[in-house]
Amino acid sequence: MPIYEYRCNQCKKEFSLLFLNLKEVSKAQCKYCSSKDLKRLISSFSVHQTEEARLANFDTSKPRGDDFYKDSRNIGLWAKKRMREMGVDLGPKMDEIVERGRTGKILEDYEK
């Protein structure tokens, strides 16, 4: 059951379609204007890594954009890697704080 992404050449909108039967692919039409003049797009994908692999591949010296700092998970990952690089072990309490920051749960502490 593939999901294909399309751009309509008439209304220029992008959308996804789920096909339960591959024979239906040839009958695809725009969800918005019903046009059959579509361009199939290349779908994005993700690769899952373990925490250790992410830490090993993370470069703390690389400059980051503003979007990087908007995600608390990135900040936690950066903090973990920098502590390892500096040989700092602040114990399990620090690991817990970093993990709460990484998962966004640390904000719950400040909302109370």
Secondary structure, 3 states (H helix, E strand, C coil): CCEEEEEECCCCCEEEEECCCHHHHHHCCCCCCCCCCEEEECCCCCCCCCHHHHHHHCCCCCCCCHHHHCCHHHHHHHHHHHHHHCCCCCHHHHHHHHHHHHCCCHHHHHHC
